[in-house]
Amino acid sequence: MAADSEPPIPVLDLPPAQAAVPRPVRSWIARSLDTLAVLVVLYAVFHFFIAPRFAPSAVELAAPPVELAVLDGGRFSLAAHHGRVVFLDFWASWCGPCQQSLPLVEHFAKTHPGVDVIAVDSGEAQSDAAGFAREHGLMNVALDPDKIATRAYGVDGLPTMIVIDPSGNQRAKWIGFNPAVEMEMAHASSALAKPRRTSFDRELGSLAQGP
């Protein structure tokens, strides 16, 4: 008796195999896409949240002329800083967001000697401020134990940064911890340090050019 023939094996129509992408190329592409995604997120954060705060306020308020003792034994007087951009950084040693913000602000101060950054300790005894400043290497620490300057500048929460232009006008108030505070300070100091042309200056310039 003849053996039963086995049924034929069906042939499947499979799509042609695609060439495999080498692993190093895949890794490079993945890293590039990750970097691009991070850059897009950073741009969005800058464009919608940080950049709008860079613009100096159209309303120029004369900054309160407070005087404060400083840890080195001298005195801080805003009038002595006329002609320079001044940042008053209100903080306290117990403030968690301040502990995150202060190293960034201090780094900016050390790398930008053309502006004056004053760390104003708000509502604490000198010993507390001195201990924290010594431990964290803070410079230019002013003392406001009775919160005289804190109230004068309308500071309700910490940290709060007050931006003062070379003419002694308060131009901005930044409240809370901002991881991009150094970039914000750099932009503000650059914008405020530029001389502003008045209508008289423009008129004088047009007269000099002639008809």
Secondary structure, 3 states (H helix, E strand, C coil): CCCCCCCCCCCCCCCCCCCCCCHHHHHHHHHHHHHHHHHHHHHHHHHHHHHHHHCCCCCCEECCCCEEEECCCCEEEHHHHCCCCEEEEEECCCCHHHHHHHHHHHHHHHHCCCCEEEEEEECCCHHHHHHHHHHHCCCCEEEECCCHHHHHCCCCCCCEEEEECCCCEEEEEEECCCCCHHHHHHHHHHHHHCCCCCHHHHHHHHHHHCC
